[in-house]
Amino acid sequence: MKNNQKYLTAGRAAAILSISVDTVRRWDKKGLIKSFRDERNSRIFSLEEIKRIQDKAQGNKKNKFKILKNKKKYSYTIIELFAGAGGTALGMENAGIKHVLLNEFDKYACETLRMNKPNWNVSEDDVKNLKFKKGQADIVQGGFPCQTFSYAGKKMGLEDIRGTLFFEFARCVKEVKPKIAVGENVKGLLSHDNGRTFKTMISVLEEIGYRVKYKILRSQYLDVSQKRERLIIIGVRNDLDIPISFPKEKNYIITLREALHKCPKSEGQKYPEKKRKILELIPQGGYWRELPENLQKEYMGASFYMGGGKTGMARRLSWDEPSLTLTCSPAQKQTERCHPKETRPLTVREYARIQTFPDDWKFAGSVSQQYKQIGNAVPVNLGYHIGDTIIKMLNGEIEEEFEEPVRARQQMFAFS
């Protein structure tokens, strides 16, 4: 994989772009840019990535928010497991891929899928009860939950992981034998149980006949106004000469102001009075450390004395940045997602906008259930970019990424 980016220290990058070192460090702290360590353990940054944020901060205000959709429909078919409220599925359909089956166990999520897409074949059942057949689809996709495996004395092949939901995903791939298998999860899966869980998953997919690559995709550079990272695993059947690639990051971000422009009004959670008074004191983009010390201690309790930044607590979002990663509840302590201007949690429709669901996509169940479905979803536009890349892979229109993408960026430094 070729990469011509320059990786520089904060000081050198700041000097080239005529900004302050503190600005670079602030953007890093906020998750707008990502730092790495070089062989001397110095913190370094992509000059290209800093320039993206600088361009937006210095007045590139054109609103780029839109829900992406290809005009052309393709003959490629997909089975989706653990479909949730349909973020990935809608994104894949918007890219031009046709669903032959969607499976989901949660009754509210299934109601959401049927309500919005009555033509989708939705199976509301435990995945272990499903039967699959060879050639049923070109693609199998699943955001399987991460579960602990027992390793003692086991080789950890397919037969050793029975009882896990990843086994059901792998079973579907083995039985359908799709051209491409796509797995999705939180980036923490890479380090789960010291990396052994992920290593097992890769070895199982290889055992059943797939060559596999993986990459952490950053939604904020893929047409989503959210600092949400997802681990994407792509497997191609061994007998096929299909390149494995991943969506390429854009040279722009979408701010919360852009994403929530003319957002429809809707229901939402409320803060208890005590929390509301605390959050009224937090400036845009700030969090609990903006409070007077006596209020910090009162609000944080025992957490005040513990390590870590705890930057999600008492957090007010910023109009001029992407949102923090959405959770299943915008009001609970440790994951507050306060509106940039008004002292309230984000509403259901604001949540949906940030996840790039269309405004007419309805969610079933109580307000809490709706937040849960949206917070657990893969952003629709991220699903689109994954689907669009898979179509290009199948069409032979894209080049292979030759190195493990998750590590490649850390290995390529250019100091000049």
Backbone torsions as a table, in degrees:
resi	resn	phi	psi	omega
1	MET	NA	124.3	-179.2
2	LYS	-83.6	145.1	178.9
3	ASN	-151.7	116.6	-176.9
4	ASN	-103.4	12.7	-178.7
5	GLN	-68.3	149.5	173.8
6	LYS	-99.1	134.7	177.6
7	TYR	-113.2	117.5	-172.2
8	LEU	-129.7	161.8	172.1
9	THR	-68.2	163.4	179.9
10	ALA	-58.8	-40.5	-178.4
11	GLY	-63.7	-45.1	-178.1
12	ARG	-70.8	-38.9	177.9
13	ALA	-65.1	-42.4	-179.8
14	ALA	-62.3	-40.1	-179.3
15	ALA	-65.4	-41.8	-179.2
16	ILE	-65.1	-39.2	-174.2
17	LEU	-95.9	0.9	178.5
18	SER	58.9	45.7	173.1
19	ILE	-127.4	170.0	-177.9
20	SER	-83.2	153.4	175.4
21	VAL	-61.0	-38.8	179.7
22	ASP	-60.1	-35.7	178.1
23	THR	-63.9	-45.6	178.3
24	VAL	-59.8	-45.6	-178.5
25	ARG	-67.0	-35.7	178.0
26	ARG	-65.8	-41.9	178.6
27	TRP	-64.2	-36.8	177.1
28	ASP	-64.2	-46.1	-178.5
29	LYS	-61.9	-34.8	-178.5
30	LYS	-82.7	-4.8	179.4
31	GLY	82.0	12.0	177.8
32	LEU	-75.4	-30.3	175.0
33	ILE	-130.3	165.8	-177.3
34	LYS	-123.3	134.7	178.1
35	SER	-102.4	157.9	177.0
36	PHE	-133.5	170.8	176.8
37	ARG	-110.6	132.7	176.5
38	ASP	-87.5	-173.6	-176.1
39	GLU	-66.2	-17.2	176.5
40	ARG	-95.1	7.3	-179.7
41	ASN	67.6	20.6	174.6
42	SER	-83.9	143.8	178.5
43	ARG	-77.3	126.6	-178.2
44	ILE	-128.2	159.8	-173.6
45	PHE	-135.8	154.3	173.4
46	SER	-78.0	121.2	178.3
47	LEU	-60.6	-39.6	-180.0
48	GLU	-61.2	-41.0	-177.5
49	GLU	-69.3	-40.4	177.2
50	ILE	-62.8	-38.6	-179.5
51	LYS	-63.1	-36.0	177.4
52	ARG	-56.6	-49.6	-176.4
53	ILE	-69.5	-37.1	178.2
54	GLN	-61.6	-43.7	179.7
55	ASP	-59.6	-42.8	179.2
56	LYS	-66.9	-43.2	-177.3
57	ALA	-67.2	-26.9	-175.0
58	GLN	-95.8	14.8	168.4
59	GLY	119.3	6.1	175.2
60	ASN	-77.7	83.7	-168.2
61	LYS	-97.1	5.3	-179.6
62	LYS	-60.2	127.5	-176.8
63	ASN	-75.0	114.1	-178.5
64	LYS	-100.4	5.4	-176.9
65	PHE	-70.6	125.5	171.4
66	LYS	-163.1	157.5	176.0
67	ILE	-91.3	118.4	-170.2
68	LEU	-77.1	143.6	-178.7
69	LYS	-157.5	129.8	174.0
70	ASN	-80.8	142.8	177.4
71	LYS	-74.2	-31.5	-175.4
72	LYS	-87.0	139.1	172.9
73	LYS	-102.2	142.3	-177.3
74	TYR	-112.3	166.2	-178.5
75	SER	-85.8	-2.8	-177.7
76	TYR	-69.3	139.2	-176.0
77	THR	-117.1	157.6	-174.7
78	ILE	-143.8	143.3	167.0
79	ILE	-106.4	129.8	178.6
80	GLU	-117.0	123.0	175.8
81	LEU	-101.9	151.6	-179.7
82	PHE	54.9	53.2	-168.1
83	ALA	-72.5	-21.6	-179.6
84	GLY	57.8	-140.6	-177.4
85	ALA	-85.0	1.9	171.0
86	GLY	100.6	16.2	-179.7
87	GLY	-59.8	-54.4	178.7
88	THR	-65.4	-43.0	-176.1
89	ALA	-61.3	-45.6	179.7
90	LEU	-66.0	-39.3	177.2
91	GLY	-61.6	-43.4	177.9
92	MET	-62.9	-42.9	178.4
93	GLU	-64.7	-40.7	177.8
94	ASN	-62.0	-29.1	176.9
95	ALA	-73.8	-23.3	177.6
96	GLY	119.5	14.7	-178.1
97	ILE	-100.4	141.2	-176.6
98	LYS	-100.1	132.5	178.6
99	HIS	-86.5	133.6	172.7
100	VAL	-102.8	-20.3	179.6
101	LEU	-162.0	135.6	170.3
102	LEU	-125.0	131.1	179.5
103	ASN	-115.9	135.3	175.9
104	GLU	-154.4	141.6	-176.6
105	PHE	-92.6	-32.8	-175.9
106	ASP	-71.2	127.3	-173.2
107	LYS	-68.8	-33.3	180.0
108	TYR	-71.1	-40.8	177.7
109	ALA	-63.9	-40.4	177.8
110	CYS	-63.2	-40.0	177.4
111	GLU	-63.4	-39.2	176.7
112	THR	-60.5	-46.8	-179.4
113	LEU	-60.9	-46.8	-177.1
114	ARG	-68.4	-36.6	-177.9
115	MET	-64.5	-39.0	-176.7
116	ASN	-90.0	-31.2	-177.0
117	LYS	-133.2	74.8	-178.2
118	PRO	-61.5	-17.5	179.3
119	ASN	-84.6	-11.7	178.2
120	TRP	-72.4	142.3	177.2
121	ASN	-87.1	90.9	-174.4
122	VAL	-98.5	122.9	177.2
123	SER	-103.2	110.7	178.0
124	GLU	-92.9	91.2	-172.7
125	ASP	-163.0	161.2	170.9
126	ASP	-66.4	130.1	-174.7
127	VAL	-58.4	-28.2	-178.3
128	LYS	-67.4	-16.2	178.8
129	ASN	-87.4	-7.7	-176.4
130	LEU	-82.2	145.2	174.8
131	LYS	-114.1	139.2	-178.7
132	PHE	-121.7	161.8	178.8
133	LYS	-133.7	151.7	-178.1
134	LYS	-58.9	134.5	177.3
135	GLY	79.7	9.7	-176.7
136	GLN	-65.3	-28.6	-179.3
137	ALA	-155.9	157.2	176.6
138	ASP	-77.5	-27.4	-173.9
139	ILE	-133.9	139.6	168.4
140	VAL	-119.2	128.4	-178.6
141	GLN	-128.3	141.5	178.5
142	GLY	-160.3	132.4	172.5
143	GLY	-96.6	72.3	-174.7
144	PHE	-68.7	139.6	174.9
145	PRO	-65.0	148.4	-179.9
146	CYS	-84.9	125.6	-178.8
147	GLN	-128.6	149.8	179.2
148	THR	-73.5	137.2	174.8
149	PHE	-106.2	155.6	173.0
150	SER	-97.0	125.7	-171.5
151	TYR	-101.5	-13.4	-169.7
152	ALA	-58.0	115.0	173.3
153	GLY	67.4	20.1	-177.3
154	LYS	-118.6	148.4	176.7
155	LYS	-80.9	-15.5	178.5
156	MET	59.3	48.9	169.5
157	GLY	-88.0	-169.9	-176.4
158	LEU	-56.1	-43.7	-175.6
159	GLU	-69.7	-18.2	-177.9
160	ASP	-85.4	-9.1	-175.7
161	ILE	-109.4	20.4	176.6
162	ARG	-58.0	146.1	-179.6
163	GLY	94.4	-12.4	175.7
164	THR	-99.7	154.1	179.7
165	LEU	-72.6	-24.1	173.6
166	PHE	-64.6	-35.5	176.5
167	PHE	-56.9	-42.3	-178.2
168	GLU	-66.6	-37.6	174.4
169	PHE	-61.9	-48.0	-179.2
170	ALA	-64.6	-37.2	177.8
171	ARG	-62.0	-43.6	178.1
172	CYS	-60.1	-45.1	179.3
173	VAL	-62.0	-43.6	-179.0
174	LYS	-63.5	-40.3	-176.3
175	GLU	-79.3	-38.0	-178.4
176	VAL	-80.5	-32.5	-174.5
177	LYS	53.1	54.5	179.6
178	PRO	-68.2	163.5	175.6
179	LYS	-65.9	-39.1	-176.0
180	ILE	-133.6	136.6	173.6
181	ALA	-115.4	135.8	-179.2
182	VAL	-126.8	123.2	175.1
183	GLY	-112.5	147.4	-178.3
184	GLU	-136.6	140.7	-179.0
185	ASN	-162.1	176.9	174.4
186	VAL	-73.6	153.3	-176.9
187	LYS	-66.6	-20.3	178.3
188	GLY	-62.8	-16.7	177.5
189	LEU	-59.7	-31.1	-179.2
190	LEU	-59.7	-34.2	-177.5
191	SER	-104.9	-0.4	-178.9
192	HIS	-57.8	128.4	-178.1
193	ASP	51.5	48.6	179.3
194	ASN	57.5	31.1	176.3
195	GLY	86.3	-4.8	-174.9
196	ARG	-71.8	-34.4	179.5
197	THR	-61.5	-47.7	-178.8
198	PHE	-65.4	-41.6	179.0
199	LYS	-59.6	-39.1	178.1
200	THR	-63.6	-44.2	-179.6
201	MET	-60.6	-44.2	179.4
202	ILE	-63.5	-43.2	-178.0
203	SER	-65.9	-33.7	177.8
204	VAL	-66.7	-44.8	178.4
205	LEU	-63.1	-36.6	176.4
206	GLU	-67.7	-38.6	179.9
207	GLU	-60.8	-35.8	-177.1
208	ILE	-91.7	10.7	167.6
209	GLY	105.4	30.3	-178.9
210	TYR	-128.8	140.2	169.9
211	ARG	-94.4	140.4	-163.4
212	VAL	-129.4	139.8	168.5
213	LYS	-134.9	162.4	-176.0
214	TYR	-147.4	158.7	-179.5
215	LYS	-160.3	145.9	171.7
216	ILE	-86.7	119.7	178.1
217	LEU	-97.5	136.1	-179.6
218	ARG	-103.6	110.9	-174.3
219	SER	-58.9	-32.9	-175.5
220	GLN	-63.6	-16.8	176.3
221	TYR	-108.3	14.2	-179.6
222	LEU	-132.8	49.2	172.7
223	ASP	64.4	33.3	176.6
224	VAL	-130.5	129.9	-179.9
225	SER	-85.8	65.6	-175.6
226	GLN	-162.6	135.3	178.3
227	LYS	-84.2	64.0	-175.5
228	ARG	-111.1	126.0	179.7
229	GLU	-111.0	135.2	179.0
230	ARG	-130.3	139.3	175.4
231	LEU	-85.4	121.2	179.9
232	ILE	-114.0	127.8	179.2
233	ILE	-113.2	127.5	178.7
234	ILE	-122.4	127.0	175.9
235	GLY	-118.6	138.0	176.7
236	VAL	-117.8	134.5	-178.9
237	ARG	-57.8	137.0	-171.3
238	ASN	-58.7	-28.5	-176.2
239	ASP	-83.4	0.5	-176.2
240	LEU	-109.9	140.3	177.7
241	ASP	-95.4	70.2	-179.2
242	ILE	-115.6	125.8	-179.8
243	PRO	-70.4	146.6	175.1
244	ILE	-101.2	124.5	178.4
245	SER	-143.1	173.4	-177.4
246	PHE	-134.1	158.3	178.3
247	PRO	-56.0	141.2	179.4
248	LYS	-90.9	133.3	-178.7
249	GLU	-63.6	143.8	178.7
250	LYS	-82.8	164.3	-179.5
251	ASN	-94.4	29.6	178.8
252	TYR	-150.8	165.0	170.7
253	ILE	-122.4	165.5	176.1
254	ILE	-116.3	121.8	-177.3
255	THR	-78.9	166.1	177.1
256	LEU	-63.6	-36.2	177.9
257	ARG	-58.9	-42.1	178.8
258	GLU	-66.1	-45.5	-175.9
259	ALA	-65.9	-35.4	-174.7
260	LEU	-97.7	9.2	179.1
261	HIS	-60.7	123.3	-179.6
262	LYS	54.7	35.7	177.6
263	CYS	-67.7	134.2	178.6
264	PRO	-60.6	147.1	177.0
265	LYS	-74.7	150.8	180.0
266	SER	-161.6	178.5	177.2
267	GLU	-69.5	162.0	177.2
268	GLY	-167.1	164.6	177.2
269	GLN	-70.8	164.5	177.2
270	LYS	-121.7	152.9	174.4
271	TYR	-85.9	142.9	167.1
272	PRO	-59.8	153.4	-174.1
273	GLU	-56.3	-40.1	-178.3
274	LYS	-63.6	-43.2	179.2
275	LYS	-68.7	-38.9	-179.6
276	ARG	-60.0	-42.3	180.0
277	LYS	-64.5	-36.5	177.0
278	ILE	-65.9	-48.0	-175.9
279	LEU	-68.3	-24.4	175.6
280	GLU	-62.3	-24.0	-178.4
281	LEU	-86.5	-8.1	-176.4
282	ILE	-90.2	126.3	178.5
283	PRO	-76.7	166.1	178.4
284	GLN	-55.7	129.0	-179.8
285	GLY	81.4	-0.3	-177.0
286	GLY	-97.0	178.6	178.2
287	TYR	-149.7	-164.8	-166.9
288	TRP	-57.8	-25.9	-179.5
289	ARG	-70.0	-9.7	175.7
290	GLU	-78.6	-10.8	-178.3
291	LEU	-79.4	156.4	168.6
292	PRO	-57.4	150.1	-172.5
293	GLU	-58.4	-37.2	-179.6
294	ASN	-64.5	-35.4	177.3
295	LEU	-76.7	-32.2	173.9
296	GLN	-56.7	-49.7	-177.6
297	LYS	-64.9	-40.2	-179.3
298	GLU	-66.0	-44.8	-176.0
299	TYR	-73.8	-42.0	-174.4
300	MET	-81.1	-25.5	-178.8
301	GLY	62.5	-136.5	-177.8
302	ALA	-63.9	-26.2	-179.6
303	SER	-62.1	-24.8	-178.9
304	PHE	-58.3	-33.2	-173.7
305	TYR	-94.9	-0.6	-179.4
306	MET	-91.2	162.7	-179.5
307	GLY	-74.1	171.8	178.1
308	GLY	89.5	155.5	-176.1
309	GLY	-76.5	-28.2	-179.3
310	LYS	50.3	45.0	-171.6
311	THR	-72.6	-9.6	178.6
312	GLY	-85.0	-9.7	-174.9
313	MET	-86.0	135.3	-177.1
314	ALA	50.3	47.9	-172.9
315	ARG	-99.5	126.3	171.4
316	ARG	-103.2	131.6	-178.2
317	LEU	-74.9	168.5	-178.7
318	SER	-115.9	137.4	177.0
319	TRP	-60.5	-33.0	-168.5
320	ASP	-96.5	14.7	177.8
321	GLU	-134.5	163.5	166.8
322	PRO	-65.2	158.0	177.4
323	SER	-67.4	156.8	164.3
324	LEU	-62.7	164.1	176.4
325	THR	-57.1	127.8	178.5
326	LEU	-72.1	142.5	177.9
327	THR	-111.2	-173.4	-178.9
328	CYS	-79.0	-8.5	177.5
329	SER	-151.0	122.6	-177.0
330	PRO	-83.5	-3.0	-173.2
331	ALA	-111.7	-15.4	-175.0
332	GLN	-74.4	151.8	-177.6
333	LYS	-62.0	144.8	-178.4
334	GLN	87.0	-19.3	180.0
335	THR	-133.3	32.4	179.4
336	GLU	-59.5	137.4	175.6
337	ARG	-128.4	77.5	-176.3
338	CYS	-78.8	139.7	176.9
339	HIS	-54.1	144.3	-176.9
340	PRO	-59.4	-34.5	-175.0
341	LYS	-111.0	-49.0	-178.4
342	GLU	-86.3	148.0	-179.2
343	THR	-90.2	81.4	-179.8
344	ARG	-160.4	159.6	173.0
345	PRO	-68.7	160.0	171.6
346	LEU	-60.7	143.1	178.3
347	THR	-79.5	173.3	178.2
348	VAL	-59.0	-45.9	-177.6
349	ARG	-71.2	-32.0	174.2
350	GLU	-66.3	-41.6	174.3
351	TYR	-55.9	-47.8	-176.6
352	ALA	-64.6	-39.7	178.0
353	ARG	-60.0	-45.3	-178.0
354	ILE	-64.7	-30.6	176.1
355	GLN	-86.5	5.6	177.8
356	THR	61.3	29.0	166.6
357	PHE	-75.2	142.6	176.3
358	PRO	-65.9	156.3	-176.0
359	ASP	-64.8	-22.0	179.7
360	ASP	-92.2	5.7	177.8
361	TRP	-82.9	112.0	-175.8
362	LYS	-92.7	153.4	179.9
363	PHE	-121.6	134.4	-176.6
364	ALA	-84.2	161.1	173.6
365	GLY	90.3	-175.0	-179.9
366	SER	-67.6	170.3	177.3
367	VAL	-57.4	-41.3	178.6
368	SER	-62.7	-40.7	177.9
369	GLN	-65.6	-36.8	179.6
370	GLN	-66.8	-45.1	175.4
371	TYR	-57.0	-43.3	-178.3
372	LYS	-60.8	-46.6	-179.4
373	GLN	-62.4	-43.8	-177.8
374	ILE	-70.2	-43.8	-178.4
375	GLY	-63.4	-30.4	179.5
376	ASN	-83.7	-11.0	-171.9
377	ALA	-76.6	154.9	164.7
378	VAL	-80.2	133.9	178.3
379	PRO	-55.0	138.2	-176.4
380	VAL	-57.9	-44.8	-179.0
381	ASN	-65.9	-31.1	174.5
382	LEU	-66.5	-42.6	175.1
383	GLY	-59.4	-38.5	177.1
384	TYR	-61.4	-48.2	-177.3
385	HIS	-63.4	-37.6	176.8
386	ILE	-65.2	-47.4	179.3
387	GLY	-61.8	-42.4	180.0
388	ASP	-63.4	-38.8	177.9
389	THR	-66.7	-40.4	178.9
390	ILE	-63.6	-40.3	176.4
391	ILE	-59.9	-44.6	179.0
392	LYS	-65.0	-35.4	175.2
393	MET	-61.7	-48.3	-178.2
394	LEU	-66.9	-30.8	179.3
395	ASN	-83.7	-5.7	-177.3
396	GLY	71.2	29.8	-175.5
397	GLU	-103.9	12.2	-172.9
398	ILE	-142.7	150.9	-178.6
399	GLU	-90.5	154.4	177.2
400	GLU	-70.1	143.8	168.0
401	GLU	-91.1	114.3	-167.4
402	PHE	-84.5	-17.9	178.3
403	GLU	-110.7	161.6	175.2
404	GLU	-62.6	109.1	-170.3
405	PRO	-60.9	-31.8	-176.2
406	VAL	-64.1	-27.1	-177.9
407	ARG	-106.4	-19.1	-169.3
408	ALA	-57.0	-43.4	-175.6
409	ARG	-61.5	-33.6	-178.7
410	GLN	-73.6	-17.5	-175.9
411	GLN	-95.0	-8.1	-173.2
412	MET	-115.1	98.8	179.7
413	PHE	-114.6	139.6	176.1
414	ALA	-131.7	104.8	-178.9
415	PHE	-99.3	110.5	-179.9
416	SER	-148.5	NA	NA
